[in-house]
Amino acid sequence: MLPNLPKQNKHREADFGLKLREWIMKNPRQTCSIEIKDSRGKNSIPFSEITQQQISFALLVQSDKGALVRVQGMNGESDYIYLRSEQANVIIKYPKFFCIIPINNFIFEKEKSKRKSLTEDRAKEISTKTIKK
């Protein structure tokens, strides 16, 4: 029999997504794609949390080819959204703030860093916007 594991909030990113939506509605941004990550209360997040597939999609959004996204709309949304030559961001929630980081900045940091994780201090430095909670 396996030991009882601590209960974790499996919906941290989804919960943060709701708060991010509220913030974006109050602070409109340029059209972009967003990959949301949560540091789970820590002051760093492993670079591996953003998968190669997620990075490839973000780069596709920024490319001249673009990306067609199927929307699972339930409130009258379009069936598809096409994003071409648009900004792609990773938004990381740390305990006291969240950072909007362009995918190119994230990739550069991941490739040059000697660490295996992105600290909150370094995230602030490479972000285009840092928002306190």
C-alpha positions as CSV (number, residue, x, y, z in Angstrom):
1,M,0.0,0.0,0.0
2,L,1.3,3.5,-0.9
3,P,1.6,6.1,1.8
4,N,-0.8,9.0,1.8
5,L,0.6,11.9,-0.3
6,P,0.0,15.5,0.6
7,K,-2.9,17.0,-1.2
8,Q,-1.9,19.5,-3.9
9,N,-3.9,22.1,-5.7
10,K,-4.0,20.5,-9.1
11,H,-5.7,23.6,-10.4
12,R,-3.1,26.2,-9.5
13,E,-2.6,27.3,-13.1
14,A,-6.3,27.3,-13.9
15,D,-7.0,29.3,-10.7
16,F,-4.3,31.8,-11.6
17,G,-5.7,31.9,-15.1
18,L,-9.0,33.4,-13.8
19,K,-7.1,36.0,-11.9
20,L,-4.9,36.8,-14.9
21,R,-8.0,37.1,-17.0
22,E,-9.4,39.7,-14.6
23,W,-6.1,41.6,-14.6
24,I,-5.9,41.6,-18.5
25,M,-9.5,42.9,-18.7
26,K,-8.5,45.8,-16.5
27,N,-5.1,46.2,-18.3
28,P,-5.6,45.4,-22.0
29,R,-2.6,44.1,-23.8
30,Q,-1.6,43.5,-27.4
31,T,-2.8,40.3,-28.9
32,C,-0.5,37.4,-27.9
33,S,-0.3,33.8,-26.9
34,I,0.1,33.0,-23.2
35,E,1.5,29.9,-21.5
36,I,0.8,30.1,-17.7
37,K,3.0,28.5,-15.1
38,D,2.9,28.5,-11.3
39,S,6.1,28.2,-9.2
40,R,3.9,26.4,-6.6
41,G,4.9,28.8,-3.8
42,K,8.7,28.6,-4.5
43,N,11.0,31.3,-5.5
44,S,12.1,29.5,-8.7
45,I,10.6,27.3,-11.3
46,P,12.4,24.5,-13.3
47,F,13.0,25.5,-16.9
48,S,11.6,22.0,-17.8
49,E,8.2,23.1,-16.7
50,I,7.9,24.8,-20.1
51,T,8.1,21.9,-22.4
52,Q,9.7,21.8,-25.9
53,Q,6.2,21.4,-27.4
54,Q,5.0,24.6,-25.7
55,I,8.1,26.5,-26.8
56,S,7.7,25.2,-30.4
57,F,4.1,26.4,-30.4
58,A,5.0,29.8,-29.1
59,L,7.6,30.2,-31.8
60,L,5.0,29.1,-34.4
61,V,2.7,31.9,-33.1
62,Q,5.5,34.4,-33.7
63,S,6.4,33.0,-37.1
64,D,5.1,34.1,-40.5
65,K,3.4,30.7,-40.8
66,G,1.3,31.2,-37.7
67,A,-0.8,28.8,-35.7
68,L,-4.5,27.8,-35.9
69,V,-6.0,27.2,-32.5
70,R,-9.2,25.2,-32.0
71,V,-11.4,26.9,-29.4
72,Q,-13.7,24.9,-27.2
73,G,-16.2,27.7,-26.9
74,M,-19.3,27.4,-24.9
75,N,-20.3,31.1,-24.9
76,G,-20.5,31.9,-28.5
77,E,-16.7,32.1,-29.1
78,S,-15.3,31.4,-32.6
79,D,-14.4,27.9,-33.5
80,Y,-10.8,28.8,-34.3
81,I,-8.3,31.6,-33.7
82,Y,-5.4,32.1,-36.0
83,L,-2.3,33.8,-34.5
84,R,0.5,34.9,-36.9
85,S,3.5,37.1,-36.3
86,E,2.2,37.8,-32.7
87,Q,4.0,38.0,-29.4
88,A,4.2,34.8,-27.4
89,N,4.7,35.0,-23.7
90,V,5.2,32.8,-20.7
91,I,3.5,34.2,-17.6
92,I,5.0,32.8,-14.4
93,K,3.3,33.2,-11.0
94,Y,5.7,33.5,-8.1
95,P,4.5,33.8,-4.5
96,K,4.4,37.7,-4.4
97,F,4.1,38.6,-8.1
98,F,3.8,37.4,-11.7
99,C,6.1,38.1,-14.6
100,I,5.3,38.4,-18.3
101,I,8.3,37.0,-20.2
102,P,8.6,36.9,-24.0
103,I,9.3,33.4,-25.2
104,N,12.6,34.5,-26.8
105,N,13.8,35.9,-23.5
106,F,12.8,32.6,-21.8
107,I,14.6,30.5,-24.4
108,F,17.8,32.7,-24.2
109,E,17.8,32.4,-20.4
110,K,17.2,28.6,-20.5
111,E,20.1,28.1,-22.9
112,K,22.6,30.4,-21.2
113,S,21.8,29.8,-17.6
114,K,24.0,27.5,-15.5
115,R,21.0,26.8,-13.3
116,K,18.2,24.4,-14.1
117,S,15.6,26.8,-12.9
118,L,14.4,30.4,-13.3
119,T,14.6,32.3,-10.1
120,E,12.2,35.0,-9.3
121,D,14.9,37.7,-9.3
122,R,16.1,36.6,-12.8
123,A,12.5,36.4,-14.0
124,K,12.0,40.0,-13.0
125,E,15.1,41.0,-15.0
126,I,14.1,39.3,-18.3
127,S,10.3,40.1,-18.1
128,T,8.6,42.9,-19.9
129,K,6.2,43.4,-17.0
130,T,6.2,42.4,-13.3
131,I,2.9,42.7,-11.5
132,K,2.7,42.5,-7.7
133,K,-0.2,40.6,-6.2
